[in-house]
């Protein structure tokens, strides 16, 4: 499954609810899920961490759907096999 297909699946499942909740409410959920991912990472529980990653990408796709963003196109346009800053692969940017 490609990112685009995942985003379309999320649209079929949740667009009616996501669009009712709106951009701010959906963004807030994404932030909440990022917080839970952070907690799972600290807990060192791989299974819990995997589930939180799933929630983060699901809410990111929901937010993209209601803002009219094609996640796959956006990601590939910016990260097309090279670092968008130094244009190298692997990245040679200084920390
Ligand atoms: Zn770089």
PDB file of the backbone (N, CA, C, O) and the ligand in Angstrom, with CONECT records:
HET     ZN  A 101       1
ATOM      1  N   UNK A   1       0.845  -1.205   0.000  1.00  0.00           N
ATOM      2  CA  UNK A   1       0.000   0.000   0.000  1.00  0.00           C
ATOM      3  C   UNK A   1       0.876   1.249   0.000  1.00  0.00           C
ATOM      4  O   UNK A   1       1.813   1.364   0.791  1.00  0.00           O
ATOM      5  N   UNK A   2       0.563   2.172  -0.889  1.00  0.00           N
ATOM      6  CA  UNK A   2       1.289   3.435  -0.962  1.00  0.00           C
ATOM      7  C   UNK A   2       0.662   4.446   0.006  1.00  0.00           C
ATOM      8  O   UNK A   2      -0.449   4.255   0.500  1.00  0.00           O
ATOM      9  N   UNK A   3       1.403   5.514   0.258  1.00  0.00           N
ATOM     10  CA  UNK A   3       0.890   6.572   1.140  1.00  0.00           C
ATOM     11  C   UNK A   3      -0.443   7.079   0.612  1.00  0.00           C
ATOM     12  O   UNK A   3      -1.380   7.304   1.378  1.00  0.00           O
ATOM     13  N   UNK A   4      -0.522   7.258  -0.700  1.00  0.00           N
ATOM     14  CA  UNK A   4      -1.746   7.775  -1.326  1.00  0.00           C
ATOM     15  C   UNK A   4      -2.941   6.850  -1.051  1.00  0.00           C
ATOM     16  O   UNK A   4      -4.043   7.312  -0.756  1.00  0.00           O
ATOM     17  N   UNK A   5      -2.700   5.550  -1.153  1.00  0.00           N
ATOM     18  CA  UNK A   5      -3.773   4.571  -0.894  1.00  0.00           C
ATOM     19  C   UNK A   5      -4.185   4.594   0.578  1.00  0.00           C
ATOM     20  O   UNK A   5      -5.368   4.475   0.899  1.00  0.00           O
ATOM     21  N   UNK A   6      -3.219   4.744   1.454  1.00  0.00           N
ATOM     22  CA  UNK A   6      -3.536   4.829   2.882  1.00  0.00           C
ATOM     23  C   UNK A   6      -4.383   6.067   3.155  1.00  0.00           C
ATOM     24  O   UNK A   6      -5.373   6.012   3.885  1.00  0.00           O
ATOM     25  N   UNK A   7      -3.976   7.185   2.555  1.00  0.00           N
ATOM     26  CA  UNK A   7      -4.732   8.427   2.751  1.00  0.00           C
ATOM     27  C   UNK A   7      -6.162   8.279   2.216  1.00  0.00           C
ATOM     28  O   UNK A   7      -7.109   8.768   2.832  1.00  0.00           O
ATOM     29  N   UNK A   8      -6.315   7.611   1.078  1.00  0.00           N
ATOM     30  CA  UNK A   8      -7.654   7.387   0.505  1.00  0.00           C
ATOM     31  C   UNK A   8      -8.500   6.494   1.414  1.00  0.00           C
ATOM     32  O   UNK A   8      -9.698   6.720   1.587  1.00  0.00           O
ATOM     33  N   UNK A   9      -7.857   5.480   1.987  1.00  0.00           N
ATOM     34  CA  UNK A   9      -8.581   4.608   2.919  1.00  0.00           C
ATOM     35  C   UNK A   9      -9.073   5.410   4.126  1.00  0.00           C
ATOM     36  O   UNK A   9     -10.211   5.255   4.568  1.00  0.00           O
ATOM     37  N   UNK A  10      -8.198   6.266   4.647  1.00  0.00           N
ATOM     38  CA  UNK A  10      -8.594   7.096   5.782  1.00  0.00           C
ATOM     39  C   UNK A  10      -9.738   8.037   5.401  1.00  0.00           C
ATOM     40  O   UNK A  10     -10.614   8.337   6.213  1.00  0.00           O
ATOM     41  N   UNK A  11      -9.708   8.500   4.133  1.00  0.00           N
ATOM     42  CA  UNK A  11     -10.800   9.352   3.657  1.00  0.00           C
ATOM     43  C   UNK A  11     -12.127   8.579   3.670  1.00  0.00           C
ATOM     44  O   UNK A  11     -13.145   9.076   4.152  1.00  0.00           O
ATOM     45  N   UNK A  12     -12.091   7.361   3.135  1.00  0.00           N
ATOM     46  CA  UNK A  12     -13.319   6.542   3.118  1.00  0.00           C
ATOM     47  C   UNK A  12     -13.824   6.286   4.530  1.00  0.00           C
ATOM     48  O   UNK A  12     -15.026   6.348   4.789  1.00  0.00           O
ATOM     49  N   UNK A  13     -12.904   6.000   5.440  1.00  0.00           N
ATOM     50  CA  UNK A  13     -13.306   5.647   6.802  1.00  0.00           C
ATOM     51  C   UNK A  13     -13.789   6.851   7.607  1.00  0.00           C
ATOM     52  O   UNK A  13     -14.781   6.760   8.329  1.00  0.00           O
ATOM     53  N   UNK A  14     -13.090   7.973   7.484  1.00  0.00           N
ATOM     54  CA  UNK A  14     -13.281   9.036   8.478  1.00  0.00           C
ATOM     55  C   UNK A  14     -13.566  10.433   7.955  1.00  0.00           C
ATOM     56  O   UNK A  14     -13.758  11.353   8.749  1.00  0.00           O
ATOM     57  N   UNK A  15     -13.600  10.620   6.615  1.00  0.00           N
ATOM     58  CA  UNK A  15     -13.706  11.995   6.126  1.00  0.00           C
ATOM     59  C   UNK A  15     -14.944  12.713   6.664  1.00  0.00           C
ATOM     60  O   UNK A  15     -14.875  13.894   7.007  1.00  0.00           O
ATOM     61  N   UNK A  16     -16.073  12.007   6.739  1.00  0.00           N
ATOM     62  CA  UNK A  16     -17.311  12.641   7.224  1.00  0.00           C
ATOM     63  C   UNK A  16     -17.140  13.154   8.651  1.00  0.00           C
ATOM     64  O   UNK A  16     -17.645  14.222   8.998  1.00  0.00           O
ATOM     65  N   UNK A  17     -16.428  12.391   9.473  1.00  0.00           N
ATOM     66  CA  UNK A  17     -16.211  12.817  10.867  1.00  0.00           C
ATOM     67  C   UNK A  17     -15.115  13.877  10.948  1.00  0.00           C
ATOM     68  O   UNK A  17     -15.239  14.854  11.687  1.00  0.00           O
ATOM     69  N   UNK A  18     -14.027  13.673  10.172  1.00  0.00           N
ATOM     70  CA  UNK A  18     -12.902  14.617  10.201  1.00  0.00           C
ATOM     71  C   UNK A  18     -13.337  16.004   9.739  1.00  0.00           C
ATOM     72  O   UNK A  18     -12.947  17.011  10.331  1.00  0.00           O
ATOM     73  N   UNK A  19     -14.142  16.054   8.684  1.00  0.00           N
ATOM     74  CA  UNK A  19     -14.536  17.366   8.161  1.00  0.00           C
ATOM     75  C   UNK A  19     -15.490  18.068   9.128  1.00  0.00           C
ATOM     76  O   UNK A  19     -15.514  19.297   9.201  1.00  0.00           O
ATOM     77  N   UNK A  20     -16.268  17.290   9.860  1.00  0.00           N
ATOM     78  CA  UNK A  20     -17.144  17.903  10.878  1.00  0.00           C
ATOM     79  C   UNK A  20     -16.328  18.467  12.044  1.00  0.00           C
ATOM     80  O   UNK A  20     -16.634  19.536  12.572  1.00  0.00           O
ATOM     81  N   UNK A  21     -15.283  17.727  12.435  1.00  0.00           N
ATOM     82  CA  UNK A  21     -14.430  18.157  13.548  1.00  0.00           C
ATOM     83  C   UNK A  21     -13.639  19.413  13.166  1.00  0.00           C
ATOM     84  O   UNK A  21     -13.425  20.306  13.987  1.00  0.00           O
ATOM     85  N   UNK A  22     -13.214  19.458  11.910  1.00  0.00           N
ATOM     86  CA  UNK A  22     -12.497  20.630  11.428  1.00  0.00           C
ATOM     87  C   UNK A  22     -10.993  20.541  11.591  1.00  0.00           C
ATOM     88  O   UNK A  22     -10.469  19.614  12.207  1.00  0.00           O
ATOM     89  N   UNK A  23     -10.305  21.533  11.020  1.00  0.00           N
ATOM     90  CA  UNK A  23      -8.839  21.539  10.988  1.00  0.00           C
ATOM     91  C   UNK A  23      -8.256  21.644  12.396  1.00  0.00           C
ATOM     92  O   UNK A  23      -7.375  20.868  12.767  1.00  0.00           O
ATOM     93  N   UNK A  24      -8.745  22.598  13.173  1.00  0.00           N
ATOM     94  CA  UNK A  24      -8.168  22.816  14.514  1.00  0.00           C
ATOM     95  C   UNK A  24      -8.350  21.581  15.402  1.00  0.00           C
ATOM     96  O   UNK A  24      -7.407  21.145  16.062  1.00  0.00           O
ATOM     97  N   UNK A  25      -9.555  21.025  15.418  1.00  0.00           N
ATOM     98  CA  UNK A  25      -9.830  19.848  16.249  1.00  0.00           C
ATOM     99  C   UNK A  25      -9.018  18.644  15.815  1.00  0.00           C
ATOM    100  O   UNK A  25      -8.547  17.873  16.651  1.00  0.00           O
ATOM    101  N   UNK A  26      -8.853  18.479  14.519  1.00  0.00           N
ATOM    102  CA  UNK A  26      -8.102  17.344  13.995  1.00  0.00           C
ATOM    103  C   UNK A  26      -6.610  17.540  14.257  1.00  0.00           C
ATOM    104  O   UNK A  26      -5.908  16.587  14.594  1.00  0.00           O
ATOM    105  N   UNK A  27      -6.129  18.766  14.104  1.00  0.00           N
ATOM    106  CA  UNK A  27      -4.729  19.070  14.432  1.00  0.00           C
ATOM    107  C   UNK A  27      -4.459  18.783  15.914  1.00  0.00           C
ATOM    108  O   UNK A  27      -3.433  18.200  16.266  1.00  0.00           O
ATOM    109  N   UNK A  28      -5.389  19.198  16.772  1.00  0.00           N
ATOM    110  CA  UNK A  28      -5.224  18.952  18.212  1.00  0.00           C
ATOM    111  C   UNK A  28      -5.122  17.453  18.511  1.00  0.00           C
ATOM    112  O   UNK A  28      -4.338  17.041  19.366  1.00  0.00           O
ATOM    113  N   UNK A  29      -5.915  16.639  17.806  1.00  0.00           N
ATOM    114  CA  UNK A  29      -5.836  15.178  17.983  1.00  0.00           C
ATOM    115  C   UNK A  29      -4.472  14.658  17.556  1.00  0.00           C
ATOM    116  O   UNK A  29      -3.889  13.799  18.217  1.00  0.00           O
ATOM    117  N   UNK A  30      -3.968  15.187  16.446  1.00  0.00           N
ATOM    118  CA  UNK A  30      -2.645  14.760  15.965  1.00  0.00           C
ATOM    119  C   UNK A  30      -1.584  15.070  17.019  1.00  0.00           C
ATOM    120  O   UNK A  30      -0.714  14.244  17.294  1.00  0.00           O
ATOM    121  N   UNK A  31      -1.662  16.252  17.598  1.00  0.00           N
ATOM    122  CA  UNK A  31      -0.695  16.649  18.630  1.00  0.00           C
ATOM    123  C   UNK A  31      -0.808  15.714  19.837  1.00  0.00           C
ATOM    124  O   UNK A  31       0.200  15.297  20.408  1.00  0.00           O
ATOM    125  N   UNK A  32      -2.048  15.390  20.218  1.00  0.00           N
ATOM    126  CA  UNK A  32      -2.288  14.460  21.325  1.00  0.00           C
ATOM    127  C   UNK A  32      -1.631  13.098  21.028  1.00  0.00           C
ATOM    128  O   UNK A  32      -0.986  12.503  21.891  1.00  0.00           O
ATOM    129  N   UNK A  33      -1.811  12.632  19.800  1.00  0.00           N
ATOM    130  CA  UNK A  33      -1.240  11.332  19.427  1.00  0.00           C
ATOM    131  C   UNK A  33       0.285  11.382  19.397  1.00  0.00           C
ATOM    132  O   UNK A  33       0.944  10.398  19.734  1.00  0.00           O
ATOM    133  N   UNK A  34       0.849  12.521  18.996  1.00  0.00           N
ATOM    134  CA  UNK A  34       2.311  12.667  19.042  1.00  0.00           C
ATOM    135  C   UNK A  34       2.807  12.581  20.481  1.00  0.00           C
ATOM    136  O   UNK A  34       3.856  11.996  20.752  1.00  0.00           O
ATOM    137  N   UNK A  35       2.046  13.168  21.397  1.00  0.00           N
ATOM    138  CA  UNK A  35       2.392  13.078  22.814  1.00  0.00           C
ATOM    139  C   UNK A  35       2.385  11.632  23.290  1.00  0.00           C
ATOM    140  O   UNK A  35       3.266  11.204  24.035  1.00  0.00           O
ATOM    141  N   UNK A  36       1.370  10.886  22.845  1.00  0.00           N
ATOM    142  CA  UNK A  36       1.285   9.468  23.224  1.00  0.00           C
ATOM    143  C   UNK A  36       2.433   8.669  22.609  1.00  0.00           C
ATOM    144  O   UNK A  36       2.937   7.730  23.225  1.00  0.00           O
ATOM    145  N   UNK A  37       2.846   9.039  21.400  1.00  0.00           N
ATOM    146  CA  UNK A  37       3.998   8.371  20.779  1.00  0.00           C
ATOM    147  C   UNK A  37       5.255   8.642  21.614  1.00  0.00           C
ATOM    148  O   UNK A  37       6.070   7.747  21.839  1.00  0.00           O
ATOM    149  N   UNK A  38       5.395   9.877  22.061  1.00  0.00           N
ATOM    150  CA  UNK A  38       6.541  10.228  22.905  1.00  0.00           C
ATOM    151  C   UNK A  38       6.567   9.410  24.190  1.00  0.00           C
ATOM    152  O   UNK A  38       7.625   8.951  24.622  1.00  0.00           O
ATOM    153  N   UNK A  39       5.388   9.230  24.801  1.00  0.00           N
ATOM    154  CA  UNK A  39       5.305   8.422  26.029  1.00  0.00           C
ATOM    155  C   UNK A  39       5.652   6.966  25.748  1.00  0.00           C
ATOM    156  O   UNK A  39       6.348   6.323  26.534  1.00  0.00           O
ATOM    157  N   UNK A  40       5.160   6.447  24.617  1.00  0.00           N
ATOM    158  CA  UNK A  40       5.429   5.042  24.261  1.00  0.00           C
ATOM    159  C   UNK A  40       6.925   4.842  24.032  1.00  0.00           C
ATOM    160  O   UNK A  40       7.483   3.816  24.419  1.00  0.00           O
ATOM    161  N   UNK A  41       7.573   5.822  23.404  1.00  0.00           N
ATOM    162  CA  UNK A  41       9.017   5.719  23.159  1.00  0.00           C
ATOM    163  C   UNK A  41       9.783   5.684  24.476  1.00  0.00           C
ATOM    164  O   UNK A  41      10.755   4.942  24.623  1.00  0.00           O
ATOM    165  N   UNK A  42       9.333   6.496  25.430  1.00  0.00           N
ATOM    166  CA  UNK A  42       9.991   6.506  26.737  1.00  0.00           C
ATOM    167  C   UNK A  42       9.761   5.202  27.485  1.00  0.00           C
ATOM    168  O   UNK A  42      10.615   4.753  28.250  1.00  0.00           O
ATOM    169  N   UNK A  43       8.574   4.586  27.250  1.00  0.00           N
ATOM    170  CA  UNK A  43       8.237   3.339  27.927  1.00  0.00           C
ATOM    171  C   UNK A  43       8.965   2.130  27.371  1.00  0.00           C
ATOM    172  O   UNK A  43       8.922   1.051  27.961  1.00  0.00           O
ATOM    173  N   UNK A  44       9.645   2.306  26.218  1.00  0.00           N
ATOM    174  CA  UNK A  44      10.436   1.224  25.642  1.00  0.00           C
ATOM    175  C   UNK A  44       9.600  -0.024  25.344  1.00  0.00           C
ATOM    176  O   UNK A  44      10.093  -1.147  25.442  1.00  0.00           O
ATOM    177  N   UNK A  45       8.321   0.187  24.976  1.00  0.00           N
ATOM    178  CA  UNK A  45       7.404  -0.913  24.658  1.00  0.00           C
ATOM    179  C   UNK A  45       7.170  -0.893  23.142  1.00  0.00           C
ATOM    180  O   UNK A  45       6.436  -0.047  22.630  1.00  0.00           O
ATOM    181  N   UNK A  46       7.791  -1.816  22.446  1.00  0.00           N
ATOM    182  CA  UNK A  46       7.762  -1.799  20.979  1.00  0.00           C
ATOM    183  C   UNK A  46       6.341  -1.911  20.426  1.00  0.00           C
ATOM    184  O   UNK A  46       5.997  -1.222  19.465  1.00  0.00           O
ATOM    185  N   UNK A  47       5.516  -2.770  21.021  1.00  0.00           N
ATOM    186  CA  UNK A  47       4.152  -2.967  20.529  1.00  0.00           C
ATOM    187  C   UNK A  47       3.321  -1.692  20.709  1.00  0.00           C
ATOM    188  O   UNK A  47       2.590  -1.292  19.803  1.00  0.00           O
ATOM    189  N   UNK A  48       3.434  -1.063  21.872  1.00  0.00           N
ATOM    190  CA  UNK A  48       2.710   0.185  22.132  1.00  0.00           C
ATOM    191  C   UNK A  48       3.214   1.285  21.206  1.00  0.00           C
ATOM    192  O   UNK A  48       2.433   2.092  20.702  1.00  0.00           O
ATOM    193  N   UNK A  49       4.527   1.310  20.987  1.00  0.00           N
ATOM    194  CA  UNK A  49       5.123   2.321  20.112  1.00  0.00           C
ATOM    195  C   UNK A  49       4.603   2.159  18.685  1.00  0.00           C
ATOM    196  O   UNK A  49       4.288   3.145  18.018  1.00  0.00           O
ATOM    197  N   UNK A  50       4.516   0.926  18.227  1.00  0.00           N
ATOM    198  CA  UNK A  50       4.015   0.648  16.880  1.00  0.00           C
ATOM    199  C   UNK A  50       2.587   1.163  16.727  1.00  0.00           C
ATOM    200  O   UNK A  50       2.246   1.758  15.705  1.00  0.00           O
ATOM    201  N   UNK A  51       1.762   0.938  17.729  1.00  0.00           N
ATOM    202  CA  UNK A  51       0.366   1.410  17.675  1.00  0.00           C
ATOM    203  C   UNK A  51       0.294   2.935  17.652  1.00  0.00           C
ATOM    204  O   UNK A  51      -0.555   3.507  16.968  1.00  0.00           O
ATOM    205  N   UNK A  52       1.165   3.581  18.383  1.00  0.00           N
ATOM    206  CA  UNK A  52       1.156   5.048  18.402  1.00  0.00           C
ATOM    207  C   UNK A  52       1.648   5.620  17.067  1.00  0.00           C
ATOM    208  O   UNK A  52       1.154   6.653  16.614  1.00  0.00           O
ATOM    209  N   UNK A  53       2.615   4.952  16.444  1.00  0.00           N
ATOM    210  CA  UNK A  53       3.023   5.374  15.100  1.00  0.00           C
ATOM    211  C   UNK A  53       1.827   5.298  14.151  1.00  0.00           C
ATOM    212  O   UNK A  53       1.610   6.190  13.332  1.00  0.00           O
ATOM    213  N   UNK A  54       1.055   4.213  14.278  1.00  0.00           N
ATOM    214  CA  UNK A  54      -0.128   4.046  13.422  1.00  0.00           C
ATOM    215  C   UNK A  54      -1.120   5.179  13.652  1.00  0.00           C
ATOM    216  O   UNK A  54      -1.677   5.723  12.699  1.00  0.00           O
ATOM    217  N   UNK A  55      -1.339   5.535  14.909  1.00  0.00           N
ATOM    218  CA  UNK A  55      -2.271   6.631  15.204  1.00  0.00           C
ATOM    219  C   UNK A  55      -1.770   7.954  14.632  1.00  0.00           C
ATOM    220  O   UNK A  55      -2.555   8.740  14.102  1.00  0.00           O
ATOM    221  N   UNK A  56      -0.478   8.198  14.735  1.00  0.00           N
ATOM    222  CA  UNK A  56       0.075   9.467  14.234  1.00  0.00           C
ATOM    223  C   UNK A  56      -0.099   9.564  12.718  1.00  0.00           C
ATOM    224  O   UNK A  56      -0.505  10.610  12.212  1.00  0.00           O
ATOM    225  N   UNK A  57       0.201   8.499  11.996  1.00  0.00           N
ATOM    226  CA  UNK A  57       0.064   8.590  10.529  1.00  0.00           C
ATOM    227  C   UNK A  57      -1.412   8.652  10.142  1.00  0.00           C
ATOM    228  O   UNK A  57      -1.762   9.281   9.143  1.00  0.00           O
ATOM    229  N   UNK A  58      -2.285   8.004  10.923  1.00  0.00           N
ATOM    230  CA  UNK A  58      -3.724   8.062  10.643  1.00  0.00           C
ATOM    231  C   UNK A  58      -4.256   9.487  10.822  1.00  0.00           C
ATOM    232  O   UNK A  58      -5.001   9.981   9.976  1.00  0.00           O
ATOM    233  N   UNK A  59      -3.878  10.139  11.906  1.00  0.00           N
ATOM    234  CA  UNK A  59      -4.350  11.500  12.151  1.00  0.00           C
ATOM    235  C   UNK A  59      -3.692  12.490  11.191  1.00  0.00           C
ATOM    236  O   UNK A  59      -4.309  13.487  10.816  1.00  0.00           O
ATOM    237  N   UNK A  60      -2.455  12.227  10.793  1.00  0.00           N
ATOM    238  CA  UNK A  60      -1.797  13.070   9.794  1.00  0.00           C
ATOM    239  C   UNK A  60      -2.542  12.968   8.459  1.00  0.00           C
ATOM    240  O   UNK A  60      -2.744  13.972   7.777  1.00  0.00           O
ATOM    241  N   UNK A  61      -2.946  11.749   8.093  1.00  0.00           N
ATOM    242  CA  UNK A  61      -3.712  11.551   6.854  1.00  0.00           C
ATOM    243  C   UNK A  61      -5.075  12.237   6.955  1.00  0.00           C
ATOM    244  O   UNK A  61      -5.536  12.842   5.987  1.00  0.00           O
ATOM    245  N   UNK A  62      -5.717  12.147   8.110  1.00  0.00           N
ATOM    246  CA  UNK A  62      -7.009  12.825   8.308  1.00  0.00           C
ATOM    247  C   UNK A  62      -6.862  14.330   8.117  1.00  0.00           C
ATOM    248  O   UNK A  62      -7.677  14.965   7.447  1.00  0.00           O
ATOM    249  N   UNK A  63      -5.819  14.889   8.711  1.00  0.00           N
ATOM    250  CA  UNK A  63      -5.591  16.327   8.601  1.00  0.00           C
ATOM    251  C   UNK A  63      -5.298  16.712   7.150  1.00  0.00           C
ATOM    252  O   UNK A  63      -5.770  17.744   6.671  1.00  0.00           O
ATOM    253  N   UNK A  64      -4.529  15.891   6.460  1.00  0.00           N
ATOM    254  CA  UNK A  64      -4.242  16.149   5.045  1.00  0.00           C
ATOM    255  C   UNK A  64      -5.536  16.088   4.229  1.00  0.00           C
ATOM    256  O   UNK A  64      -5.741  16.904   3.330  1.00  0.00           O
ATOM    257  N   UNK A  65      -6.396  15.136   4.538  1.00  0.00           N
ATOM    258  CA  UNK A  65      -7.654  15.015   3.792  1.00  0.00           C
ATOM    259  C   UNK A  65      -8.517  16.268   3.924  1.00  0.00           C
ATOM    260  O   UNK A  65      -9.056  16.758   2.931  1.00  0.00           O
ATOM    261  N   UNK A  66      -8.648  16.775   5.114  1.00  0.00           N
ATOM    262  CA  UNK A  66      -9.552  17.927   5.274  1.00  0.00           C
ATOM    263  C   UNK A  66      -8.898  19.249   4.883  1.00  0.00           C
ATOM    264  O   UNK A  66      -9.572  20.277   4.812  1.00  0.00           O
ATOM    265  N   UNK A  67      -7.576  19.230   4.626  1.00  0.00           N
ATOM    266  CA  UNK A  67      -6.930  20.454   4.150  1.00  0.00           C
ATOM    267  C   UNK A  67      -6.582  20.356   2.660  1.00  0.00           C
ATOM    268  O   UNK A  67      -5.979  21.273   2.104  1.00  0.00           O
ATOM    269  N   UNK A  68      -6.964  19.240   2.011  1.00  0.00           N
ATOM    270  CA  UNK A  68      -6.745  19.091   0.575  1.00  0.00           C
ATOM    271  C   UNK A  68      -5.293  18.881   0.197  1.00  0.00           C
ATOM    272  O   UNK A  68      -4.868  19.262  -0.894  1.00  0.00           O
ATOM    273  N   UNK A  69      -4.529  18.276   1.096  1.00  0.00           N
ATOM    274  CA  UNK A  69      -3.118  18.002   0.817  1.00  0.00           C
ATOM    275  C   UNK A  69      -2.945  16.538   0.420  1.00  0.00           C
ATOM    276  O   UNK A  69      -3.443  15.643   1.103  1.00  0.00           O
ATOM    277  N   UNK A  70      -2.239  16.298  -0.683  1.00  0.00           N
ATOM    278  CA  UNK A  70      -1.871  14.948  -1.109  1.00  0.00           C
ATOM    279  C   UNK A  70      -0.541  14.627  -0.420  1.00  0.00           C
ATOM    280  O   UNK A  70       0.520  15.096  -0.832  1.00  0.00           O
ATOM    281  N   UNK A  71      -0.625  13.813   0.644  1.00  0.00           N
ATOM    282  CA  UNK A  71       0.553  13.525   1.469  1.00  0.00           C
ATOM    283  C   UNK A  71       1.696  12.918   0.657  1.00  0.00           C
ATOM    284  O   UNK A  71       2.852  13.319   0.795  1.00  0.00           O
ATOM    285  N   UNK A  72       1.360  11.950  -0.189  1.00  0.00           N
ATOM    286  CA  UNK A  72       2.407  11.278  -0.963  1.00  0.00           C
ATOM    287  C   UNK A  72       3.114  12.277  -1.881  1.00  0.00           C
ATOM    288  O   UNK A  72       4.343  12.306  -1.952  1.00  0.00           O
ATOM    289  N   UNK A  73       2.332  13.086  -2.577  1.00  0.00           N
ATOM    290  CA  UNK A  73       2.922  14.064  -3.489  1.00  0.00           C
ATOM    291  C   UNK A  73       3.767  15.076  -2.720  1.00  0.00           C
ATOM    292  O   UNK A  73       4.868  15.427  -3.143  1.00  0.00           O
ATOM    293  N   UNK A  74       3.242  15.541  -1.589  1.00  0.00           N
ATOM    294  CA  UNK A  74       3.968  16.522  -0.777  1.00  0.00           C
ATOM    295  C   UNK A  74       5.303  15.946  -0.299  1.00  0.00           C
ATOM    296  O   UNK A  74       6.337  16.611  -0.365  1.00  0.00           O
ATOM    297  N   UNK A  75       5.265  14.704   0.181  1.00  0.00           N
ATOM    298  CA  UNK A  75       6.476  14.077   0.722  1.00  0.00           C
ATOM    299  C   UNK A  75       7.515  13.854  -0.376  1.00  0.00           C
ATOM    300  O   UNK A  75       8.696  14.156  -0.202  1.00  0.00           O
ATOM    301  N   UNK A  76       7.055  13.321  -1.510  1.00  0.00           N
ATOM    302  CA  UNK A  76       7.993  13.012  -2.602  1.00  0.00           C
ATOM    303  C   UNK A  76       8.528  14.290  -3.248  1.00  0.00           C
ATOM    304  O   UNK A  76       9.689  14.352  -3.652  1.00  0.00           O
ATOM    305  N   UNK A  77       7.668  15.310  -3.340  1.00  0.00           N
ATOM    306  CA  UNK A  77       8.140  16.581  -3.907  1.00  0.00           C
ATOM    307  C   UNK A  77       9.262  17.172  -3.064  1.00  0.00           C
ATOM    308  O   UNK A  77      10.222  17.725  -3.601  1.00  0.00           O
ATOM    309  N   UNK A  78       9.142  17.055  -1.746  1.00  0.00           N
ATOM    310  CA  UNK A  78      10.161  17.663  -0.891  1.00  0.00           C
ATOM    311  C   UNK A  78      11.357  16.743  -0.690  1.00  0.00           C
ATOM    312  O   UNK A  78      12.501  17.196  -0.679  1.00  0.00           O
ATOM    313  N   UNK A  79      11.086  15.428  -0.529  1.00  0.00           N
ATOM    314  CA  UNK A  79      12.157  14.458  -0.261  1.00  0.00           C
ATOM    315  C   UNK A  79      12.274  13.489  -1.431  1.00  0.00           C
ATOM    316  O   UNK A  79      11.833  12.343  -1.347  1.00  0.00           O
ATOM    317  N   UNK A  80      12.870  13.957  -2.516  1.00  0.00           N
ATOM    318  CA  UNK A  80      12.914  13.170  -3.753  1.00  0.00           C
ATOM    319  C   UNK A  80      14.224  12.398  -3.869  1.00  0.00           C
ATOM    320  O   UNK A  80      14.852  12.388  -4.927  1.00  0.00           O
ATOM    321  N   UNK A  81      14.633  11.751  -2.780  1.00  0.00           N
ATOM    322  CA  UNK A  81      15.849  10.935  -2.820  1.00  0.00           C
ATOM    323  C   UNK A  81      17.095  11.679  -2.401  1.00  0.00           C
ATOM    324  O   UNK A  81      18.170  11.090  -2.283  1.00  0.00           O
ATOM    325  N   UNK A  82      16.951  13.000  -2.170  1.00  0.00           N
ATOM    326  CA  UNK A  82      18.085  13.810  -1.709  1.00  0.00           C
ATOM    327  C   UNK A  82      17.607  14.702  -0.578  1.00  0.00           C
ATOM    328  O   UNK A  82      16.420  15.015  -0.490  1.00  0.00           O
ATOM    329  N   UNK A  83      18.525  15.113   0.289  1.00  0.00           N
ATOM    330  CA  UNK A  83      18.178  16.060   1.344  1.00  0.00           C
ATOM    331  C   UNK A  83      17.753  17.376   0.683  1.00  0.00           C
ATOM    332  O   UNK A  83      18.467  17.885  -0.181  1.00  0.00           O
ATOM    333  N   UNK A  84      16.591  17.939   1.081  1.00  0.00           N
ATOM    334  CA  UNK A  84      16.138  19.180   0.447  1.00  0.00           C
ATOM    335  C   UNK A  84      17.029  20.390   0.763  1.00  0.00           C
ATOM    336  O   UNK A  84      16.932  21.414   0.086  1.00  0.00           O
ATOM    337  N   UNK A  85      17.892  20.285   1.779  1.00  0.00           N
ATOM    338  CA  UNK A  85      18.768  21.423   2.103  1.00  0.00           C
ATOM    339  C   UNK A  85      20.108  21.333   1.382  1.00  0.00           C
ATOM    340  O   UNK A  85      20.505  22.268   0.687  1.00  0.00           O
ATOM    341  N   UNK A  86      20.806  20.211   1.546  1.00  0.00           N
ATOM    342  CA  UNK A  86      22.149  20.103   0.963  1.00  0.00           C
ATOM    343  C   UNK A  86      22.145  19.374  -0.384  1.00  0.00           C
ATOM    344  O   UNK A  86      23.163  19.344  -1.075  1.00  0.00           O
ATOM    345  N   UNK A  87      21.011  18.789  -0.756  1.00  0.00           N
ATOM    346  CA  UNK A  87      20.854  18.074  -2.033  1.00  0.00           C
ATOM    347  C   UNK A  87      21.797  16.881  -2.156  1.00  0.00           C
ATOM    348  O   UNK A  87      22.206  16.516  -3.259  1.00  0.00           O
ATOM    349  N   UNK A  88      22.142  16.272  -1.017  1.00  0.00           N
ATOM    350  CA  UNK A  88      23.015  15.091  -1.010  1.00  0.00           C
ATOM    351  C   UNK A  88      22.252  13.875  -0.479  1.00  0.00           C
ATOM    352  O   UNK A  88      21.244  14.011   0.214  1.00  0.00           O
ATOM    353  N   UNK A  89      22.756  12.680  -0.821  1.00  0.00           N
ATOM    354  CA  UNK A  89      22.239  11.453  -0.258  1.00  0.00           C
ATOM    355  C   UNK A  89      23.409  10.516   0.018  1.00  0.00           C
ATOM    356  O   UNK A  89      24.084  10.089  -0.919  1.00  0.00           O
ATOM    357  N   UNK A  90      23.669  10.182   1.307  1.00  0.00           N
ATOM    358  CA  UNK A  90      22.963  10.671   2.493  1.00  0.00           C
ATOM    359  C   UNK A  90      23.263  12.147   2.779  1.00  0.00           C
ATOM    360  O   UNK A  90      24.236  12.716   2.285  1.00  0.00           O
ATOM    361  N   UNK A  91      22.406  12.728   3.579  1.00  0.00           N
ATOM    362  CA  UNK A  91      22.511  14.150   3.968  1.00  0.00           C
ATOM    363  C   UNK A  91      23.901  14.458   4.531  1.00  0.00           C
ATOM    364  O   UNK A  91      24.460  13.700   5.323  1.00  0.00           O
ATOM    365  N   UNK A  92      24.442  15.613   4.085  1.00  0.00           N
ATOM    366  CA  UNK A  92      25.749  16.051   4.573  1.00  0.00           C
ATOM    367  C   UNK A  92      25.647  17.334   5.395  1.00  0.00           C
ATOM    368  O   UNK A  92      26.661  17.968   5.687  1.00  0.00           O
ATOM    369  N   UNK A  93      24.414  17.720   5.772  1.00  0.00           N
ATOM    370  CA  UNK A  93      24.231  18.942   6.563  1.00  0.00           C
ATOM    371  C   UNK A  93      24.965  18.814   7.894  1.00  0.00           C
ATOM    372  O   UNK A  93      25.023  17.736   8.485  1.00  0.00           O
ATOM    373  N   UNK A  94      25.529  19.940   8.357  1.00  0.00           N
ATOM    374  CA  UNK A  94      26.179  19.949   9.664  1.00  0.00           C
ATOM    375  C   UNK A  94      25.101  20.088  10.741  1.00  0.00           C
ATOM    376  O   UNK A  94      24.126  20.818  10.562  1.00  0.00           O
ATOM    377  N   UNK A  95      25.283  19.380  11.863  1.00  0.00           N
ATOM    378  CA  UNK A  95      24.341  19.517  12.972  1.00  0.00           C
ATOM    379  C   UNK A  95      24.443  20.890  13.600  1.00  0.00           C
ATOM    380  O   UNK A  95      23.722  21.189  14.552  1.00  0.00           O
TER     381      UNK A  95
HETATM  382 ZN    ZN A 101      21.307  17.738   4.208  1.00  0.00          ZN
END
